[in-house]
Amino acid sequence: MKISLSEIWNFSDLIDSSEKGWSYNLVAGDFVVRDISHDMLVELKSDESYDTELLPSIFTFREILWQPDVFTESVSSLPGVRILKAHCEETIGAYEESEVNTFAIYSQLLQGLAQSCEKAITSLEEGKLSVNKTLGIFRTEAFPIIKFFIFHPQNRLDYYRDAVNRLNYAVKVMLTQFNGKYTELTDPFWEVIYQQRKKVEKAETKPTKEKEKS
């Protein structure tokens, strides 16, 4: 069962925390964070450790993800992608050293974003694809991850509004200038999994009578 980012919290409220068997996969385009427990999902909603500066640091301040035609050559595009990749890796390192449970989810998503950066860097350096095509692919892969952080319930309202405006603008630019297709844009979602525990019933063993000796 698929549930959107905005609906998952109401759904989670319907689940009794004592009921076992529920788990979730967070699907953000090509990147999937698997086997998230129900307790972890609940913790994610009210995560006091969430860094509200994360969203602007990976999107709002990164013009490479939303500006239109200022990056028409690979030499001008590479620095922005490299800086974003380095920032993701630095943040991942800090999260991996932390004992905060929710950081494992953020870390995996940032790893996906860093991988997209690496692919874009390689493509720009090789020059086999146009800069617009490369950035179009890069943004298409990055947007589902970015959208998760935009819709994180602990975001500052002003950061959220700013990011949504830039995202809408970026989608328009990608479709009109970066060879993107609307059908390629995917929203992140939660895949809900329920595995009912099967009761293992012990088979009754009937005592066998020994054959009477003749």
C-alpha positions as CSV (number, residue, x, y, z in Angstrom):
1,M,0.0,0.0,0.0
2,K,1.3,3.4,-1.0
3,I,0.7,6.5,1.2
4,S,1.8,10.1,0.4
5,L,4.1,12.1,2.6
6,S,1.2,14.3,3.7
7,E,-1.1,11.4,4.6
8,I,1.4,9.1,6.4
9,W,1.0,10.9,9.8
10,N,-2.7,10.5,10.0
11,F,-2.3,6.8,9.0
12,S,0.3,6.3,11.7
13,D,-2.1,7.6,14.3
14,L,-4.5,4.8,13.5
15,I,-2.0,2.1,14.2
16,D,-1.7,0.8,17.8
17,S,1.9,1.0,18.7
18,S,1.7,-2.3,20.5
19,E,0.6,-4.0,17.3
20,K,3.5,-5.8,15.7
21,G,4.2,-6.5,12.1
22,W,4.1,-3.0,10.6
23,S,7.0,-1.6,8.7
24,Y,7.6,1.0,6.0
25,N,9.8,1.7,3.0
26,L,10.5,5.3,2.1
27,V,10.6,5.5,-1.7
28,A,12.2,8.7,-3.1
29,G,12.5,8.1,-6.9
30,D,15.3,5.6,-7.4
31,F,16.3,5.6,-3.8
32,V,14.6,3.6,-1.1
33,V,15.1,3.5,2.6
34,R,13.8,0.1,3.7
35,D,12.5,-1.5,6.8
36,I,11.6,1.5,8.9
37,S,9.8,0.4,12.0
38,H,6.5,2.0,13.1
39,D,8.2,3.3,16.2
40,M,10.8,5.0,14.0
41,L,8.1,6.5,11.9
42,V,6.4,8.0,15.0
43,E,9.8,9.3,16.2
44,L,10.4,10.9,12.8
45,K,7.2,13.0,13.0
46,S,8.2,14.7,16.3
47,D,12.0,14.6,15.7
48,E,13.4,17.3,17.9
49,S,16.9,16.5,16.6
50,Y,15.9,17.5,13.0
51,D,18.2,20.2,11.8
52,T,15.9,22.9,10.3
53,E,19.0,24.3,8.4
54,L,19.3,21.1,6.4
55,L,16.7,22.0,3.9
56,P,18.2,25.3,2.8
57,S,21.7,23.8,2.9
58,I,20.9,21.1,0.4
59,F,18.3,23.0,-1.8
60,T,17.4,26.6,-1.2
61,F,21.0,27.8,-1.2
62,R,22.0,25.4,-4.0
63,E,21.2,27.3,-7.2
64,I,22.4,24.3,-9.3
65,L,19.1,22.6,-8.4
66,W,16.7,25.4,-9.3
67,Q,18.2,28.2,-11.3
68,P,17.4,28.3,-15.1
69,D,20.1,29.2,-17.6
70,V,23.0,30.4,-15.5
71,F,24.8,27.0,-15.8
72,T,25.1,26.6,-19.6
73,E,28.6,25.2,-19.6
74,S,30.1,22.3,-17.7
75,V,32.9,24.5,-16.3
76,S,30.3,26.7,-14.6
77,S,28.1,23.8,-13.5
78,L,30.7,21.5,-11.9
79,P,31.5,23.7,-8.9
80,G,27.9,23.8,-7.7
81,V,27.5,20.0,-8.0
82,R,30.8,19.3,-6.3
83,I,30.0,21.6,-3.4
84,L,26.6,20.0,-2.9
85,K,28.2,16.5,-3.0
86,A,30.8,17.5,-0.5
87,H,28.2,19.0,1.8
88,C,26.1,15.8,1.7
89,E,29.1,13.7,2.5
90,E,30.1,15.9,5.4
91,T,26.6,15.8,6.8
92,I,26.4,12.0,6.3
93,G,29.6,11.6,8.3
94,A,28.2,13.7,11.2
95,Y,25.0,11.7,11.2
96,E,26.7,8.4,11.2
97,E,28.7,9.4,14.3
98,S,25.5,10.3,16.1
99,E,23.3,8.0,18.1
100,V,20.1,9.7,17.1
101,N,17.9,7.0,15.4
102,T,16.3,9.2,12.8
103,F,19.6,10.3,11.4
104,A,20.0,6.9,9.8
105,I,17.1,7.8,7.5
106,Y,18.4,11.2,6.6
107,S,21.8,9.8,6.0
108,Q,20.6,7.2,3.5
109,L,18.6,9.9,1.6
110,L,21.7,12.2,1.5
111,Q,23.7,9.2,0.2
112,G,21.3,9.0,-2.7
113,L,21.6,12.7,-3.4
114,A,25.4,12.4,-3.2
115,Q,25.3,9.5,-5.7
116,S,23.2,11.7,-8.1
117,C,25.8,14.4,-7.7
118,E,28.6,12.0,-8.6
119,K,26.8,10.8,-11.7
120,A,26.3,14.4,-12.8
121,I,29.9,15.3,-12.2
122,T,31.1,12.3,-14.2
123,S,28.7,13.2,-17.1
124,L,29.8,16.9,-17.1
125,E,33.5,15.9,-17.1
126,E,33.0,13.4,-19.9
127,G,30.9,15.8,-22.0
128,K,29.0,13.1,-23.8
129,L,25.7,14.7,-22.9
130,S,24.7,18.3,-23.1
131,V,24.9,20.3,-19.9
132,N,21.1,20.8,-20.0
133,K,20.5,17.1,-20.4
134,T,22.9,16.2,-17.6
135,L,21.3,18.8,-15.2
136,G,17.9,17.6,-16.2
137,I,18.7,14.1,-15.2
138,F,20.4,15.3,-12.0
139,R,17.4,17.3,-11.0
140,T,14.9,14.6,-11.8
141,E,16.8,12.2,-9.5
142,A,17.3,14.8,-6.8
143,F,13.7,16.2,-6.5
144,P,12.0,13.2,-4.8
145,I,14.7,13.4,-2.1
146,I,14.4,17.1,-1.8
147,K,10.7,16.8,-1.6
148,F,11.0,14.6,1.5
149,F,13.0,17.2,3.3
150,I,10.6,20.0,2.2
151,F,7.7,18.2,3.7
152,H,9.4,17.1,6.9
153,P,6.9,18.1,9.7
154,Q,9.6,19.8,11.8
155,N,10.6,22.3,9.1
156,R,10.4,26.0,9.8
157,L,7.3,27.4,8.0
158,D,9.3,30.2,6.3
159,Y,11.9,27.7,5.0
160,Y,9.1,25.4,3.8
161,R,7.3,28.1,1.9
162,D,10.5,29.4,0.3
163,A,11.5,25.9,-0.7
164,V,8.1,25.1,-2.2
165,N,8.2,28.2,-4.3
166,R,11.7,27.4,-5.6
167,L,10.8,23.8,-6.3
168,N,7.7,24.8,-8.4
169,Y,9.9,27.3,-10.3
170,A,12.6,24.6,-10.7
171,V,10.1,22.1,-12.2
172,K,8.9,24.7,-14.7
173,V,12.5,25.4,-15.7
174,M,13.4,21.8,-16.0
175,L,10.5,21.0,-18.2
176,T,11.1,24.0,-20.5
177,Q,14.9,24.3,-20.6
178,F,16.5,21.1,-19.3
179,N,14.8,18.5,-21.6
180,G,12.8,17.1,-18.7
181,K,9.4,15.3,-19.0
182,Y,6.6,15.7,-16.6
183,T,6.1,11.9,-16.5
184,E,9.7,11.5,-15.2
185,L,8.9,13.6,-12.0
186,T,7.9,11.3,-9.2
187,D,6.7,12.2,-5.7
188,P,8.2,10.4,-2.7
189,F,5.9,8.1,-0.9
190,W,5.7,5.6,1.9
191,E,5.2,1.9,1.1
192,V,3.3,0.3,4.0
193,I,4.0,-3.3,4.8
194,Y,2.2,-5.5,7.2
195,Q,3.3,-9.0,8.0
196,Q,1.0,-10.8,10.3
197,R,2.7,-13.1,12.7
198,K,1.7,-16.7,12.1
199,K,1.1,-18.8,15.1
200,V,3.1,-21.9,15.0
201,E,0.9,-24.7,16.2
202,K,2.7,-27.7,17.4
203,A,1.3,-30.8,15.8
204,E,-0.1,-33.2,18.2
205,T,1.8,-36.4,18.3
206,K,-0.2,-39.4,19.0
207,P,1.5,-42.2,20.8
208,T,1.9,-45.3,18.7
209,K,1.1,-48.6,20.1
210,E,3.7,-51.2,19.7
211,K,2.6,-54.2,17.8
212,E,1.9,-57.1,20.1
213,K,4.4,-59.7,19.8
214,S,3.0,-62.9,18.6
